[in-house]
Structures are given as structure tokens and as C-alpha cells.
Amino acid sequence: GDHREEAVERDWLDWSRFVNSNGVVAFHDARLFPSGWSTPDYGPVRFVDRAFRQTASNSEWSVIEEVDSLVFVSRRKRF
């Protein structure tokens, strides 16, 4: 996919509504890690930081795991 921040956000807005409660989404190239290739200004890094790290704790989504450049987010169970 397109790694520009705007493109990552557009994909998210277009597709995230289809994820069920407790569903998981993986973002690739979305995290800085030792000896990694991504940079702080990389589109997926910027989007994940803005959308999931800087949001209020009552967000519908939360980061559940991070491995190398991958960030996994999960939709919290709806009541």
C-alpha cells in the first residue's frame, strides 16, 4: 500500500468500520525499532502515533502488540 500518511489514514477510514469487536488490524512499517528502516516522519509511523498513541484512553481502539515494524491494534468490545 501507499505509505504516505494521508493514504494510510484514507485506508483506515475506508476499512476500519468493517472490523468486529475484538478484531485486530496490523500496520506494517508503523513503528521505530532498533536497526529498523522506518523513521519518525514515515507515513505509517505518523498515523499510528497520532491515531492510537495520542488519543484519549476511552478510544474505541488500543495498541495490543508491537513487533519490529508491526503495530497491532484491536477494537475494544462494544457493550
N, C-alpha and C positions, 0 to 999 in steps of 0.2 A: 504494500500500500504506500500511498503518498505520505512522506514523513514530515511535511510542513505542519506546523501547529494547527493552522486553520483546517487542513484536511483531516487531521486526527479528530479534531472537535466535530467536524461535519459527520464523519463516520460514526462517532459516538452518539450524536444527536439523532442520526437516522436509524441506528440499530439497537441502542441500549433499551429502548422500550419493549423489545421482544424478549428480554432476559427475565426468567421467572424469579420469584423469591428464592433466595439462597443460591441463585445461579452465579456462575463465575465467568469473568471476562479476563483475558490475558492481553496485556500490552507489551509488545516487543520493542526493544531499544528505548525503553522508558525509564531507565534508572542508571545512575552513575555507580560504577563499581571498580575495584582495583584492577588495573591493567585493561580496563574496558575501552571501548571506542566511542561511546556516547559522550556528549558534552552538555553543560548546563543550558546552552541555547538550542539544543536539539528539539525539534517539534514534539515528539512523544514525551520527552522528559518534562518539558514546559507544561504540556497539557495535563499530565498526571499530577505534577506538583500543584498546579492551580486547581484542578477539579477534585482531587482527593486528599491532598495533604493540607491545603489551606482552607478547607471548608469547615463549617461548624460540625461539632461532634454528633449532631442529630441528623446528619446526612443520610440519605437513603442507601448510600454505597460506602464500603470501607475496604481499605487495603488489607488483604488477608495473608499474602505471602510475597516475597521478593527473592528472586534467584538470578544472579548475573544481571542481564539487562531486562529481565522479565519482571513485570509487576502484575499481580493478580488482584482483582477487586471483586467483591461479592455484593449483590443486592441483599440488603437486610430483609428478613422475613417481615411481610406485611401482616398486620393484625386487623 
